[in-house]
Amino acid sequence: MESFHDSLKKEEVNLVIYYDYDAARLTIFEYIESWYNRKIIYSRIGYLTPQQYEDSIKKTASHYRLCPCRAHK
């Protein structure tokens, strides 16, 4: 988590002047979603980007379905 905050500060926050809270929120969201989660790889998740890891989980999960008898317990 510390490396994320360090990257966020070095690559985004310290380089931009935000005019208001909403502008900061949108710009930081775009940085995370368009750059950080798509480009940075992590050893803890098999040297994948967070987006690749999430996609692999969704793909695996799509092969399974919830048994109707347990859906409402």
C-alpha positions in Angstrom: 0.0 0.0 0.0 2.9 2.4 0.7 4.3 1.9 -2.8 0.9 2.8 -4.2 0.7 6.0 -2.3 4.3 6.8 -3.1 3.6 6.3 -6.9 0.4 8.3 -6.7 2.2 11.2 -5.1 5.2 11.1 -7.4 3.4 10.5 -10.7 0.2 12.4 -10.2 -0.6 14.5 -7.0 2.7 16.4 -6.8 2.6 17.3 -10.5 -1.0 18.7 -10.8 -2.7 21.8 -9.4 -6.3 20.8 -8.6 -8.9 23.6 -8.7 -11.3 21.9 -6.3 -12.1 18.6 -4.6 -14.1 17.2 -7.5 -11.3 17.9 -10.0 -8.8 16.1 -7.7 -11.1 13.2 -7.2 -11.8 12.7 -10.9 -8.1 13.1 -11.9 -6.9 10.7 -9.3 -9.6 8.2 -10.2 -8.6 8.4 -13.8 -4.9 7.9 -12.9 -5.7 4.8 -10.9 -8.1 3.2 -13.4 -6.3 4.1 -16.6 -2.7 3.9 -15.6 -2.0 2.2 -12.3 -4.4 -0.7 -12.5 -3.6 -1.4 -16.1 0.2 -1.0 -16.3 1.8 -1.8 -13.0 2.6 -5.5 -12.4 2.8 -7.2 -9.0 4.7 -10.3 -7.9 2.1 -11.1 -5.3 -0.6 -11.7 -7.9 1.6 -13.7 -10.3 3.3 -10.8 -12.1 0.0 -9.6 -13.5 -1.6 -6.1 -13.4 -4.5 -5.7 -11.1 -6.8 -5.5 -14.1 -5.4 -8.8 -15.5 -5.8 -10.4 -12.1 -9.4 -9.3 -11.8 -10.2 -10.5 -15.3 -8.7 -13.9 -14.6 -10.8 -14.2 -11.4 -14.0 -13.2 -13.3 -13.1 -15.7 -16.1 -12.7 -18.5 -13.5 -15.8 -17.5 -11.6 -17.9 -17.5 -14.7 -17.3 -21.3 -15.0 -19.1 -21.8 -11.7 -22.7 -21.0 -10.8 -24.4 -20.8 -7.4 -26.5 -23.8 -6.6 -30.2 -22.6 -6.4 -30.7 -24.6 -3.2 -28.1 -22.5 -1.4 -28.8 -19.1 -3.0 -31.1 -17.9 -0.2 -29.7 -19.5 2.9 
